[in-house]
């Protein structure tokens, strides 16, 4: 027979003493993952219809457009997207074939490939990203979008072991 005299642990106690199934921090992470997936699903069809590219190809274009010189190495793109470089090869080939990016070998590194956004790619983004941004605003609201951007900026540039922000270029 079960002992019902001991009080049940609160969810706060359970999440911090190791006996709970999911701590609050992991619950937050799961919400971020679920929200990201839902937003990505909404954007996929809009991206395909507006730009004629896949969601991953769109992300590559956005990363390039966000760089001062609109050029990045494929290895850095793979790191930023959290995808293996081999998985990006197909997307990059499609973008290159459409004339949206150029590919160049990196001087001094025979395996290194640098991608650069072309004028055509820049125009495609300029013409279509305002409508895509509006999709995001309609999903989560302008204030929440700005707040989320600020919150996630720190997570994308985590601190080193001494608590100092890491250089995003490293």
Secondary structure as UniProt FT lines:
FT   HELIX           11..16
FT   HELIX           24..51
FT   HELIX           55..65
FT   TURN            68..69
FT   STRAND          71..73
FT   HELIX           74..81
FT   HELIX           85..97
FT   TURN            98..99
FT   STRAND          101..106
FT   TURN            107..108
FT   STRAND          109..117
FT   HELIX           119..140
FT   HELIX           142..156
FT   TURN            161..162
FT   TURN            168..169
//
